[in-house]
Amino acid sequence: MRKNNPLSLAALAAAGLALGGCASTQPVASTTTAAPTAETPPMAVPAPKGTGLNVANINTSADPCDDFFEYASGSWLKNNPIPAAEVRWGSFNELADKNNAVMRQILDESAANTSAAKGSNAQKVGDFYASAMDSAAIDAAGLKYLQPELDRISKIKTLKDVQTVLPQQMRLQTGAFFGGYVGQDDKKSDEYAVNLYQGGLSLPDRDYYLKDDARSKGIRAAYTTYLTNTFKLLGDNPTTAAKNAVAVMALETKLAKASKTRVALRDPNANYNKMSVAEANKRFPNLALPATLKTLNLGAAQQVIVGQPEFMQEVSNLMKQTPVTDLKTYMRWHLVSSLSSALPKAYGDEQFRFSQVLSGAKQQQPRWKRMLRSTDGALGEAFGQVYVEKAFTPETKQKALVMVNNIRAAMGEHINKLDWMSPATKAEAQKKLAAFTVKIGYPDKWKDYSALNISRDSYLQNVLAARQWSYADNTSKFGKPIDRQEWGMTPPTVNAYFNPSMNEIVFPAGIMQPPFFDPNADDAVNYGGMGAVIGHEITHGFDDQGRQYDAAGNLRDWWTKEDADKFQQRADMVDKQYSAFSPLDSVFVNGKLTMGENLADFGGLALAYSALQKANAGKNVPKYDGFTPEQRFFLAWAQVWRTNARPEYLRQQVMTDPHSPAQYRTVGPLMNMPEFYEAFGCKENAKMMRAQADRAKIW
């Protein structure tokens, strides 16, 4: 289970979303202004200008009970085609663009400031972004600054040499062979452990290497061209370049065959295999783990948690069976392809040509946008401090906390009312809910970048330095107390997440804006947007993966067998529903891969609806723009997910993304909610109305 579990539409590098919560005895608060007195009948009034819903997005010719995605957003979908440089376009993208404008201004000002104190965050941010935008200098440098790393690989002559260079590949985060990091021990959450997991592939999923359909074959052909052309750029003659491309494809195909599927990776117990370093070294002898760990300053580790032992066994076998020249070629490829944006333009152009086949993008994103993301990834908490000052207010944080408390209280009430769960399991669930930690906006303690050296000399050198710094920052945790103040996302991120080992929900400042949250909007809109996001993250603590972790964040079975069976029956119903959704001809959603996100959407919407009803209890809330609070709640949910997507992107999303396509995130939960049917007066024969026996409800 991923520790950061985003909820959004993201695949590739797009922004995403995830959720969580905290206990409260506070009364439910309302942000609705100028509500009429009890004697005043509800009346239709215009919503405050620029807040809440934009009713112009609605397609009034569509029937909300037949296709709520088209009804709620049809006019927007028609009037907002996908920009050429994007693979999809929706609310997340619009908000990310708004954030990008703020961040670009910060970065442009930082880059123009050449007098910042040496070693300060301002100097590092400004120099990193300035070097990233200096494409002329990058082109002129060629491979000069990469040569030491290329030479390190070139000098390899034996398997022992490969093993010696492997730790540097890990520090540089090239993605070769397998992954390793220091993170919480899933079964002893108060300790850090060394974790090893499968990796080593360049294509987005193992199935791209193994399936024989026309699209998969076309992608492999395009990938082979990308490999060949990149090796030519590195100086190989055409014959050698083609031979090297075949070698990389052959090695990665063997790794793909040994890799677990994305569905299998969702089972936290099956992916927890703790063993001594001595045992791991015996089982995977050609990885030289004791020496590798020592080089990475992890020599004190006595045990490792191996996610996929069969995969690590295959890597060990391949190390022995594969000619050393092919291993060198593979490492050289992963080094170069992971750094294409920091190399001369031709390298990035080759990578983009291949990504077009995968995603359908018509043109490359502007360099400033790509380099902004790079700077955020390397120094996000340095310029994130300036971003927060410009874009996030204490009032927003306080209002968000009130919503979190209300929605967490709703979860507690829902648990108590469950007719399928025993008192013993309910008590454990309430204990877990009460233990939730909530983080909103930005960290209380910012990252210390003092050990990271950045200059304007070379963007590539800066990227290499930042990668090695972040890897060292991660491995330095081993043996220390758990850092519970650490964040897994930067402040400007349009996203959120639930971390099961921390039992925390985290909402960066970037998402605390319209259409998710608007301090001036009515409660219905905020609960349908940000409220459902908060509920989604809380529900992640109780989805098919999150429910396996207890209040302390330990992977422990706290369910009675009967309750677990009843949960699974309900989850299987959701799986069946989503597996029937088809965004493209002969392409179906994978209900098992998307299970956690679908359950979180179901729960999040139900919790937010309950919290809204409590907020509006005893009030005579007016209709805004002609819609009742309940209708506005569901319209706000739909506007969060309004999205146009390219067919290539949808095909990749269905294969690789644990989130369902946008239209099914919109309608999937609603088709199971009597509250939705009632709000829009849906009849029995409506396309979105499921028969009573076919409706799924868990939390």
C-alpha positions as CSV (number, residue, x, y, z in Angstrom):
1,M,0.0,0.0,0.0
2,R,1.4,3.4,-0.9
3,K,2.0,5.6,2.1
4,N,0.8,8.6,0.2
5,N,-2.5,7.6,-1.4
6,P,-3.6,10.4,-3.8
7,L,-7.3,10.7,-4.7
8,S,-7.1,12.7,-7.9
9,L,-7.2,11.8,-11.6
10,A,-3.4,11.9,-11.8
11,A,-1.4,9.4,-13.7
12,L,2.1,10.5,-15.0
13,A,3.2,13.7,-13.3
14,A,-0.3,15.2,-12.9
15,A,-1.5,16.4,-9.6
16,G,-3.8,14.2,-7.5
17,L,-5.8,13.9,-4.3
18,A,-6.2,11.9,-1.0
19,L,-7.8,12.3,2.4
20,G,-7.9,12.0,6.4
21,G,-9.3,13.4,9.7
22,C,-9.3,14.2,13.5
23,A,-11.7,14.0,16.5
24,S,-13.7,16.9,17.9
25,T,-16.4,17.7,20.3
26,Q,-17.0,21.1,18.6
27,P,-20.5,21.9,17.4
28,V,-20.9,21.8,13.7
29,A,-20.2,25.3,12.3
30,S,-21.8,26.9,9.3
31,T,-20.2,29.4,6.9
32,T,-23.5,30.3,5.3
33,T,-24.2,34.0,5.6
34,A,-27.5,35.9,5.7
35,A,-29.6,32.8,6.3
36,P,-33.3,33.6,6.6
37,T,-35.1,33.3,9.9
38,A,-37.2,30.2,10.6
39,E,-40.4,32.2,9.7
40,T,-39.1,33.2,6.3
41,P,-39.9,30.7,3.5
42,P,-36.9,29.5,1.4
43,M,-36.4,31.7,-1.6
44,A,-34.2,31.6,-4.7
45,V,-31.5,34.1,-4.4
46,P,-28.3,34.6,-6.6
47,A,-25.2,33.2,-5.0
48,P,-22.5,35.8,-4.2
49,K,-20.7,36.7,-7.4
50,G,-17.6,34.7,-8.1
51,T,-18.2,32.1,-5.4
52,G,-19.6,28.6,-5.2
53,L,-21.0,27.1,-8.4
54,N,-20.8,28.5,-11.9
55,V,-24.2,27.5,-13.2
56,A,-23.0,28.3,-16.7
57,N,-21.2,25.0,-16.6
58,I,-24.5,23.1,-16.4
59,N,-26.0,21.5,-19.5
60,T,-29.7,22.0,-18.8
61,S,-30.7,19.9,-21.8
62,A,-29.3,16.8,-20.1
63,D,-31.3,14.8,-17.5
64,P,-29.4,14.8,-14.1
65,C,-31.0,11.4,-13.4
66,D,-29.6,9.8,-16.6
67,D,-26.1,11.3,-16.7
68,F,-25.1,13.6,-13.9
69,F,-21.6,14.1,-15.3
70,E,-23.0,15.6,-18.5
71,Y,-25.7,17.5,-16.7
72,A,-23.4,19.1,-14.1
73,S,-20.5,19.9,-16.4
74,G,-21.7,19.4,-20.0
75,S,-21.4,23.1,-21.0
76,W,-17.9,23.3,-19.4
77,L,-16.8,20.1,-21.2
78,K,-18.0,21.5,-24.5
79,N,-16.3,24.9,-24.1
80,N,-13.0,23.7,-22.6
81,P,-11.1,21.5,-25.1
82,I,-7.9,19.9,-23.9
83,P,-4.9,22.2,-24.5
84,A,-2.4,20.8,-27.0
85,A,0.3,20.3,-24.3
86,E,-2.1,18.5,-21.9
87,V,-3.4,14.9,-21.8
88,R,-6.5,15.9,-19.9
89,W,-8.1,19.1,-18.7
90,G,-10.3,19.6,-15.6
91,S,-10.6,21.3,-12.3
92,F,-7.3,20.0,-11.0
93,N,-5.5,21.4,-14.0
94,E,-7.3,24.7,-13.8
95,L,-6.3,25.1,-10.1
96,A,-2.8,23.9,-10.8
97,D,-2.4,26.5,-13.5
98,K,-3.6,29.2,-11.0
99,N,-1.0,27.9,-8.5
100,N,1.6,27.8,-11.3
101,A,1.2,31.5,-11.9
102,V,1.9,32.3,-8.3
103,M,4.9,29.9,-8.2
104,R,6.2,31.2,-11.5
105,Q,6.2,34.8,-10.1
106,I,8.1,33.6,-7.0
107,L,10.6,31.7,-9.1
108,D,11.2,34.5,-11.6
109,E,11.8,36.9,-8.8
110,S,14.2,34.4,-7.1
111,A,16.1,33.8,-10.3
112,A,16.4,37.6,-10.9
113,N,17.9,38.1,-7.4
114,T,21.6,37.4,-7.8
115,S,22.5,39.0,-4.4
116,A,20.8,36.5,-2.1
117,A,23.1,35.3,0.7
118,K,25.1,32.3,-0.2
119,G,23.6,29.2,1.3
120,S,20.2,30.7,1.9
121,N,17.0,29.1,0.7
122,A,16.5,32.2,-1.6
123,Q,19.9,31.6,-3.2
124,K,19.3,27.9,-3.8
125,V,15.8,28.4,-5.2
126,G,16.8,31.2,-7.5
127,D,20.0,29.4,-8.7
128,F,18.2,26.1,-9.3
129,Y,15.4,27.7,-11.3
130,A,17.7,30.0,-13.2
131,S,20.0,27.1,-14.2
132,A,17.0,25.0,-15.2
133,M,15.7,27.7,-17.5
134,D,19.1,28.3,-19.2
135,S,18.6,25.9,-22.0
136,A,21.5,27.5,-24.0
137,A,23.9,26.6,-21.3
138,I,22.5,23.1,-21.0
139,D,22.9,22.6,-24.7
140,A,26.4,24.0,-24.7
141,A,27.5,21.8,-21.9
142,G,26.5,18.6,-23.7
143,L,27.4,15.6,-21.6
144,K,30.2,17.4,-19.7
145,Y,28.6,17.2,-16.3
146,L,27.2,13.7,-16.8
147,Q,30.5,12.3,-17.9
148,P,31.8,11.3,-14.4
149,E,28.7,9.1,-13.9
150,L,28.9,7.7,-17.5
151,D,32.6,6.9,-16.8
152,R,31.7,5.2,-13.6
153,I,29.5,2.8,-15.5
154,S,31.9,2.5,-18.5
155,K,34.7,1.2,-16.2
156,I,32.6,-1.7,-15.0
157,K,34.2,-5.0,-16.0
158,T,32.8,-7.6,-13.7
159,L,29.7,-8.4,-11.7
160,K,31.5,-7.2,-8.6
161,D,32.0,-3.9,-10.3
162,V,28.2,-3.7,-11.0
163,Q,27.5,-4.4,-7.3
164,T,29.9,-1.6,-6.4
165,V,28.2,0.9,-8.6
166,L,24.7,-0.1,-7.6
167,P,24.5,2.1,-4.5
168,Q,25.3,5.2,-6.6
169,Q,22.5,4.3,-9.0
170,M,20.2,4.2,-5.9
171,R,21.5,7.6,-4.6
172,L,20.9,9.1,-8.1
173,Q,17.4,7.6,-8.1
174,T,17.8,6.4,-11.7
175,G,15.2,3.6,-11.2
176,A,17.5,0.8,-12.2
177,F,16.8,-2.8,-11.0
178,F,14.9,-2.2,-7.8
179,G,14.0,0.4,-5.2
180,G,15.1,0.9,-1.6
181,Y,14.1,3.5,1.0
182,V,13.9,4.0,4.7
183,G,10.3,4.2,6.0
184,Q,8.1,3.1,8.9
185,D,8.0,-0.6,9.6
186,D,4.4,-1.5,8.7
187,K,4.1,-3.8,11.7
188,K,6.1,-1.7,14.1
189,S,5.1,1.9,13.2
190,D,7.3,3.5,15.9
191,E,10.5,2.3,14.1
192,Y,12.1,3.0,10.8
193,A,13.1,0.0,8.6
194,V,14.9,-0.5,5.3
195,N,12.4,-1.4,2.6
196,L,13.2,-3.0,-0.8
197,Y,10.7,-3.2,-3.6
198,Q,10.3,-4.1,-7.2
199,G,11.2,-1.6,-10.0
200,G,13.6,-1.3,-12.9
201,L,11.0,-0.8,-15.6
202,S,10.8,2.2,-18.0
203,L,7.3,1.6,-19.3
204,P,4.5,2.6,-17.0
205,D,3.3,-1.0,-16.2
206,R,4.5,-4.6,-16.6
207,D,1.6,-5.4,-18.9
208,Y,3.1,-3.1,-21.6
209,Y,5.9,-5.5,-22.0
210,L,3.8,-8.7,-21.9
211,K,0.5,-8.1,-23.7
212,D,0.1,-9.0,-27.3
213,D,-2.7,-6.6,-28.4
214,A,-2.0,-4.1,-31.1
215,R,-1.6,-1.1,-28.8
216,S,0.9,-2.8,-26.6
217,K,3.0,-3.9,-29.6
218,G,2.9,-0.3,-31.0
219,I,4.1,1.1,-27.7
220,R,6.9,-1.4,-27.5
221,A,7.9,-0.5,-31.1
222,A,7.9,3.2,-30.2
223,Y,9.9,2.5,-27.0
224,T,12.5,0.6,-29.0
225,T,12.8,3.6,-31.3
226,Y,13.2,5.9,-28.3
227,L,15.9,3.6,-26.9
228,T,17.8,3.4,-30.2
229,N,17.7,7.1,-30.9
230,T,18.9,8.0,-27.4
231,F,21.8,5.6,-27.7
232,K,22.7,7.3,-31.0
233,L,22.7,10.7,-29.2
234,L,25.1,9.2,-26.7
235,G,27.5,8.4,-29.5
236,D,26.7,4.8,-30.4
237,N,26.8,3.9,-34.1
238,P,23.4,2.8,-35.5
239,T,24.2,-0.9,-35.3
240,T,25.4,-0.7,-31.7
241,A,22.5,1.6,-30.7
242,A,20.0,-1.0,-32.1
243,K,21.7,-3.8,-30.3
244,N,21.7,-1.9,-27.0
245,A,18.0,-1.1,-27.4
246,V,17.3,-4.9,-27.8
247,A,19.4,-5.6,-24.7
248,V,17.5,-3.1,-22.5
249,M,14.1,-4.3,-23.8
250,A,15.1,-8.0,-23.1
251,L,16.3,-7.2,-19.5
252,E,13.2,-5.1,-18.7
253,T,10.9,-7.7,-20.1
254,K,12.4,-10.3,-17.8
255,L,11.9,-7.9,-14.9
256,A,8.3,-7.3,-16.0
257,K,7.6,-11.0,-16.0
258,A,8.8,-11.2,-12.4
259,S,6.9,-8.1,-11.3
260,K,3.7,-8.3,-9.3
261,T,0.6,-6.8,-10.9
262,R,-0.7,-3.5,-9.5
263,V,-3.7,-5.3,-8.0
264,A,-1.3,-7.7,-6.2
265,L,0.7,-4.8,-4.9
266,R,-2.4,-3.6,-3.0
267,D,-2.2,-6.4,-0.5
268,P,-0.1,-4.9,2.4
269,N,0.4,-8.3,4.1
270,A,1.6,-10.1,1.0
271,N,4.1,-7.3,0.4
272,Y,5.5,-7.4,3.9
273,N,8.3,-9.9,4.1
274,K,10.7,-9.2,6.9
275,M,14.0,-11.0,7.0
276,S,17.5,-10.6,8.3
277,V,20.1,-9.0,6.1
278,A,22.0,-12.3,6.3
279,E,18.9,-14.3,5.0
280,A,18.3,-11.7,2.3
281,N,21.9,-12.0,1.2
282,K,21.6,-15.7,1.0
283,R,18.3,-15.5,-1.0
284,F,19.6,-12.7,-3.3
285,P,23.3,-13.3,-3.3
286,N,24.2,-11.3,-6.4
287,L,22.8,-8.0,-5.0
288,A,25.6,-7.8,-2.4
289,L,23.2,-6.3,0.1
290,P,25.5,-6.1,3.1
291,A,28.0,-4.0,1.1
292,T,25.3,-2.0,-0.6
293,L,23.7,-1.1,2.7
294,K,27.0,-0.2,4.2
295,T,27.8,2.2,1.3
296,L,24.4,3.8,1.8
297,N,25.1,4.4,5.5
298,L,22.7,1.7,6.4
299,G,25.2,-0.8,7.6
300,A,23.6,-0.9,11.1
301,A,20.5,-2.5,9.7
302,Q,20.1,-6.0,10.9
303,Q,16.8,-6.7,9.0
304,V,15.1,-5.6,5.7
305,I,11.5,-5.7,4.6
306,V,11.3,-7.1,1.1
307,G,8.2,-6.2,-0.7
308,Q,8.4,-8.8,-3.5
309,P,10.9,-11.6,-2.7
310,E,10.3,-13.4,-6.1
311,F,11.2,-10.2,-8.0
312,M,14.4,-9.7,-5.9
313,Q,15.3,-13.3,-6.6
314,E,14.9,-12.7,-10.4
315,V,17.1,-9.6,-10.2
316,S,19.7,-11.6,-8.4
317,N,19.5,-14.3,-11.0
318,L,19.7,-11.8,-13.9
319,M,22.8,-10.1,-12.4
320,K,24.5,-13.5,-12.7
321,Q,23.1,-14.6,-16.0
322,T,23.1,-11.4,-18.0
323,P,26.4,-10.4,-19.7
324,V,28.1,-7.5,-17.9
325,T,28.0,-5.4,-21.0
326,D,24.2,-5.6,-21.1
327,L,24.0,-4.7,-17.4
328,K,26.2,-1.7,-18.1
329,T,24.0,-0.7,-21.1
330,Y,20.9,-1.0,-18.9
331,M,22.4,1.2,-16.2
332,R,23.5,3.7,-18.7
333,W,20.0,3.9,-20.2
334,H,18.4,4.4,-16.8
335,L,20.9,7.1,-15.8
336,V,20.4,9.1,-19.0
337,S,16.6,8.7,-19.4
338,S,16.0,9.7,-15.8
339,L,17.8,13.0,-16.6
340,S,16.6,13.9,-20.0
341,S,15.3,17.4,-19.0
342,A,18.7,18.3,-17.7
343,L,20.5,17.2,-20.9
344,P,20.6,18.9,-24.4
345,K,17.2,19.5,-26.0
346,A,17.5,16.5,-28.3
347,Y,17.2,14.1,-25.4
348,G,14.0,15.7,-24.1
349,D,12.6,15.8,-27.6
350,E,13.1,12.0,-28.0
351,Q,11.5,11.4,-24.6
352,F,8.5,13.6,-25.5
353,R,8.1,11.8,-28.9
354,F,7.7,8.6,-27.1
355,S,5.4,10.0,-24.4
356,Q,3.1,11.2,-27.2
357,V,2.4,7.6,-28.1
358,L,1.6,6.8,-24.4
359,S,-0.5,9.8,-23.5
360,G,-1.7,11.5,-26.7
361,A,-0.2,14.9,-25.9
362,K,0.0,17.1,-29.0
363,Q,2.9,19.3,-27.9
364,Q,5.4,19.5,-25.1
365,Q,4.6,21.7,-22.1
366,P,6.6,24.9,-21.9
367,R,9.9,24.6,-20.3
368,W,9.0,27.0,-17.4
369,K,6.2,24.7,-16.4
370,R,8.3,21.6,-16.4
371,M,11.2,23.3,-14.6
372,L,8.7,24.7,-12.0
373,R,7.7,21.1,-11.2
374,S,11.4,20.2,-11.0
375,T,12.1,23.0,-8.6
376,D,9.1,22.1,-6.5
377,G,10.4,18.5,-6.3
378,A,13.9,19.5,-5.3
379,L,13.3,22.5,-3.1
380,G,9.5,22.5,-2.5
381,E,9.6,23.5,1.2
382,A,12.1,26.3,0.5
383,F,9.9,28.3,-1.9
384,G,6.8,26.7,-0.5
385,Q,7.2,29.1,2.5
386,V,6.9,32.1,0.2
387,Y,4.0,30.5,-1.6
388,V,2.1,30.0,1.7
389,E,2.6,33.7,2.6
390,K,1.1,34.7,-0.8
391,A,-1.7,32.1,-1.2
392,F,-2.9,30.8,2.1
393,T,-4.5,32.5,5.1
394,P,-4.8,31.4,8.7
395,E,-8.6,31.9,8.3
396,T,-8.6,29.2,5.6
397,K,-6.8,26.8,7.8
398,Q,-9.2,27.4,10.7
399,K,-12.3,26.9,8.5
400,A,-10.8,23.7,7.1
401,L,-10.2,22.4,10.6
402,V,-13.9,23.0,11.5
403,M,-14.9,21.0,8.4
404,V,-12.5,18.2,9.3
405,N,-13.9,18.0,12.9
406,N,-17.5,17.9,11.6
407,I,-16.8,15.2,9.1
408,R,-14.8,13.1,11.5
409,A,-17.7,13.4,13.9
410,A,-20.0,12.2,11.1
411,M,-17.7,9.2,10.6
412,G,-18.1,8.3,14.3
413,E,-21.8,8.5,14.0
414,H,-21.8,6.3,10.8
415,I,-19.7,3.7,12.5
416,N,-22.1,3.5,15.5
417,K,-25.1,3.1,13.2
418,L,-23.6,0.3,11.1
419,D,-25.9,-2.8,11.2
420,W,-23.3,-5.2,9.8
421,M,-20.4,-4.5,12.2
422,S,-20.1,-6.0,15.7
423,P,-19.5,-3.9,18.8
424,A,-16.0,-5.2,19.2
425,T,-14.9,-4.1,15.8
426,K,-16.8,-0.8,16.1
427,A,-14.8,0.0,19.3
428,E,-11.5,-0.5,17.4
429,A,-12.7,1.6,14.5
430,Q,-13.7,4.4,16.9
431,K,-10.3,4.2,18.6
432,K,-8.6,4.5,15.2
433,L,-10.8,7.4,14.2
434,A,-10.0,9.3,17.4
435,A,-6.3,8.8,16.9
436,F,-6.2,10.5,13.4
437,T,-3.7,13.3,13.0
438,V,-4.6,16.2,10.7
439,K,-2.2,18.4,8.8
440,I,-3.5,21.4,6.9
441,G,-1.6,23.9,4.7
442,Y,2.1,23.5,5.4
443,P,4.5,21.8,7.8
444,D,5.1,23.2,11.3
445,K,8.8,22.4,10.8
446,W,10.3,23.1,7.4
447,K,13.0,21.0,5.8
448,D,16.6,22.0,6.3
449,Y,18.4,22.3,3.0
450,S,21.7,23.5,4.4
451,A,23.6,20.4,3.3
452,L,22.5,20.8,-0.3
453,N,24.8,22.9,-2.5
454,I,23.2,24.6,-5.5
455,S,24.8,27.0,-8.0
456,R,24.1,28.6,-11.4
457,D,26.9,26.6,-13.0
458,S,24.9,23.6,-14.2
459,Y,21.3,22.5,-14.0
460,L,22.4,18.9,-14.4
461,Q,24.8,19.2,-11.4
462,N,22.0,20.7,-9.4
463,V,19.6,17.9,-10.2
464,L,22.3,15.3,-9.3
465,A,23.1,17.1,-6.1
466,A,19.4,17.4,-5.1
467,R,18.8,13.7,-5.8
468,Q,21.7,12.6,-3.7
469,W,20.7,15.0,-0.9
470,S,17.2,13.7,-0.8
471,Y,18.3,10.1,-0.8
472,A,20.8,10.8,2.1
473,D,18.0,12.8,3.9
474,N,15.8,9.6,3.7
475,T,18.5,7.1,4.8
476,S,19.5,9.4,7.7
477,K,16.2,8.6,9.4
478,F,17.3,5.0,10.1
479,G,17.7,4.5,13.9
480,K,16.1,7.8,14.8
481,P,12.6,8.4,16.3
482,I,9.8,8.7,13.8
483,D,9.5,12.2,12.4
484,R,5.8,12.8,12.7
485,Q,6.1,16.4,11.5
486,E,7.3,15.4,8.1
487,W,5.1,16.0,5.0
488,G,4.9,13.8,1.9
489,M,3.8,16.7,-0.4
490,T,4.9,20.3,-0.8
491,P,2.6,23.2,0.1
492,P,1.5,24.2,-3.4
493,T,0.4,20.7,-4.4
494,V,-3.2,20.3,-5.6
495,N,-3.6,17.1,-3.7
496,A,-4.1,15.4,-0.4
497,Y,-3.3,12.0,1.1
498,F,-3.8,9.5,3.9
499,N,-0.7,7.8,5.4
500,P,-1.7,4.5,7.2
501,S,1.5,4.1,9.2
502,M,1.2,7.6,10.5
503,N,-2.6,7.4,10.7
504,E,-2.8,10.9,9.4
505,I,-4.6,12.9,6.7
506,V,-2.8,15.7,5.0
507,F,-4.2,18.7,3.0
508,P,-1.6,21.0,1.4
509,A,-2.4,24.7,0.9
510,G,-2.6,24.2,-2.8
511,I,-5.9,22.3,-2.7
512,M,-7.6,24.7,-0.2
513,Q,-9.0,26.9,-3.0
514,P,-12.0,26.9,-5.4
515,P,-13.5,24.7,-6.6
516,F,-12.6,22.5,-3.6
517,F,-12.9,25.2,-1.0
518,D,-14.2,28.8,-1.1
519,P,-14.4,30.8,2.1
520,N,-17.1,32.9,0.6
521,A,-19.3,30.1,-0.7
522,D,-22.3,28.5,1.0
523,D,-21.8,25.3,3.1
524,A,-23.4,23.1,0.4
525,V,-20.7,23.9,-2.1
526,N,-17.8,23.6,0.4
527,Y,-19.1,20.3,1.8
528,G,-19.7,18.9,-1.7
529,G,-16.1,19.9,-2.7
530,M,-13.6,20.0,0.1
531,G,-15.9,18.2,2.5
532,A,-16.1,15.2,0.3
533,V,-12.3,15.4,-0.1
534,I,-11.8,15.4,3.6
535,G,-14.3,12.5,4.0
536,H,-12.5,10.7,1.2
537,E,-9.2,10.8,3.1
538,I,-10.9,9.8,6.4
539,T,-12.5,6.8,4.6
540,H,-9.0,5.8,3.2
541,G,-8.3,4.8,6.8
542,F,-11.1,2.3,6.5
543,D,-10.9,1.2,2.9
544,D,-9.9,-2.3,1.8
545,Q,-6.2,-1.4,2.5
546,G,-6.4,1.2,5.2
547,R,-8.7,-0.9,7.4
548,Q,-5.8,-3.3,7.8
549,Y,-3.9,-0.8,9.9
550,D,-4.8,0.0,13.5
551,A,-4.9,3.2,15.6
552,A,-1.2,3.2,16.1
553,G,-0.5,2.7,12.3
554,N,0.5,-0.9,12.6
555,L,-0.5,-3.6,10.1
556,R,-2.6,-5.7,12.4
557,D,-6.0,-7.5,12.0
558,W,-8.4,-5.8,14.4
559,W,-11.5,-7.2,12.7
560,T,-13.6,-10.2,13.7
561,K,-13.7,-12.7,10.9
562,E,-17.5,-12.2,10.5
563,D,-17.1,-8.4,10.2
564,A,-14.3,-8.8,7.7
565,D,-16.4,-11.1,5.5
566,K,-19.3,-8.7,5.6
567,F,-17.0,-5.8,4.6
568,Q,-15.6,-7.9,1.7
569,Q,-19.1,-8.7,0.4
570,R,-19.9,-5.0,0.2
571,A,-16.5,-4.2,-1.3
572,D,-17.1,-6.9,-4.0
573,M,-20.3,-5.2,-4.9
574,V,-18.4,-2.0,-5.6
575,D,-15.8,-3.9,-7.6
576,K,-18.6,-5.4,-9.8
577,Q,-20.1,-1.9,-10.4
578,Y,-16.9,-0.2,-11.4
579,S,-15.7,-3.1,-13.5
580,A,-18.7,-2.7,-15.7
581,F,-17.9,1.0,-16.5
582,S,-16.3,1.5,-19.9
583,P,-14.8,4.8,-20.9
584,L,-13.8,3.6,-24.4
585,D,-14.9,0.8,-26.6
586,S,-13.6,-2.5,-25.2
587,V,-11.8,-0.7,-22.3
588,F,-13.2,-1.3,-18.8
589,V,-12.3,0.1,-15.4
590,N,-10.4,-2.4,-13.2
591,G,-12.6,-2.5,-10.1
592,K,-10.0,-4.3,-8.0
593,L,-7.2,-1.8,-8.9
594,T,-9.5,1.2,-8.2
595,M,-11.1,-0.4,-5.1
596,G,-9.5,1.8,-2.4
597,E,-10.3,5.1,-4.3
598,N,-13.8,4.0,-5.1
599,L,-14.6,3.1,-1.5
600,A,-13.1,6.4,-0.4
601,D,-15.3,8.3,-2.8
602,F,-18.4,6.4,-1.6
603,G,-17.5,7.1,2.1
604,G,-16.3,10.7,1.6
605,L,-19.5,11.8,-0.1
606,A,-21.7,10.1,2.4
607,L,-19.8,11.6,5.4
608,A,-19.8,15.1,3.8
609,Y,-23.6,14.9,3.1
610,S,-24.3,13.9,6.8
611,A,-22.1,16.8,8.0
612,L,-23.9,19.2,5.7
613,Q,-27.3,18.1,7.0
614,K,-26.1,18.7,10.6
615,A,-24.8,22.1,9.6
616,N,-28.1,23.1,8.1
617,A,-30.4,21.5,10.8
618,G,-33.0,23.9,12.0
619,K,-32.1,26.5,9.4
620,N,-34.2,27.6,6.5
621,V,-31.4,27.8,3.9
622,P,-32.4,29.6,0.7
623,K,-32.0,28.3,-2.8
624,Y,-29.0,29.8,-4.5
625,D,-29.2,30.1,-8.3
626,G,-32.5,28.1,-8.1
627,F,-30.9,25.0,-6.5
628,T,-31.5,23.5,-3.0
629,P,-28.6,23.0,-0.7
630,E,-28.7,19.3,-1.5
631,Q,-28.6,19.9,-5.2
632,R,-25.7,22.3,-4.8
633,F,-23.9,19.7,-2.7
634,F,-24.0,17.2,-5.5
635,L,-23.3,19.8,-8.2
636,A,-20.2,20.8,-6.2
637,W,-19.0,17.2,-6.1
638,A,-19.4,16.9,-9.9
639,Q,-17.6,20.2,-10.7
640,V,-14.5,18.9,-8.8
641,W,-14.4,16.0,-11.3
642,R,-15.3,17.8,-14.6
643,T,-12.6,16.6,-17.0
644,N,-11.9,16.1,-20.7
645,A,-9.3,13.4,-21.4
646,R,-7.6,12.0,-24.5
647,P,-8.3,8.4,-25.3
648,E,-4.6,7.5,-25.0
649,Y,-4.6,8.9,-21.5
650,L,-7.7,7.0,-20.6
651,R,-6.2,3.8,-21.8
652,Q,-3.1,4.4,-19.7
653,Q,-5.1,5.5,-16.7
654,V,-7.2,2.3,-16.7
655,M,-4.1,0.2,-16.8
656,T,-2.0,2.1,-14.3
657,D,-4.0,4.4,-12.1
658,P,-5.8,3.4,-8.9
659,H,-8.3,6.2,-9.6
660,S,-11.3,5.6,-11.8
661,P,-11.9,8.0,-14.8
662,A,-13.5,11.3,-13.9
663,Q,-17.0,10.5,-15.1
664,Y,-17.2,7.4,-13.0
665,R,-15.9,9.2,-9.9
666,T,-18.7,11.6,-10.4
667,V,-21.6,9.2,-11.0
668,G,-20.4,6.0,-9.3
669,P,-21.2,6.9,-5.7
670,L,-24.3,8.9,-6.7
671,M,-25.9,5.8,-8.3
672,N,-25.9,4.2,-4.8
673,M,-27.3,7.2,-2.9
674,P,-31.0,7.6,-2.2
675,E,-30.2,11.2,-1.1
676,F,-29.1,12.0,-4.7
677,Y,-32.3,10.4,-6.2
678,E,-34.4,12.5,-3.8
679,A,-32.5,15.7,-4.4
680,F,-33.2,15.6,-8.2
681,G,-36.5,13.8,-8.1
682,C,-35.3,10.7,-10.0
683,K,-37.8,8.1,-11.2
684,E,-37.4,4.4,-10.9
685,N,-36.6,4.1,-14.6
686,A,-33.8,6.7,-14.5
687,K,-30.4,5.4,-15.9
688,M,-28.6,6.4,-12.8
689,M,-31.0,4.7,-10.3
690,R,-29.9,1.3,-9.2
691,A,-32.4,-1.2,-7.8
692,Q,-32.4,-1.3,-4.0
693,A,-30.7,-4.8,-4.0
694,D,-27.9,-3.6,-6.2
695,R,-26.9,-0.5,-4.2
696,A,-23.6,-0.6,-2.3
697,K,-23.0,1.1,1.0
698,I,-20.2,0.4,3.5
699,W,-19.5,3.4,5.7
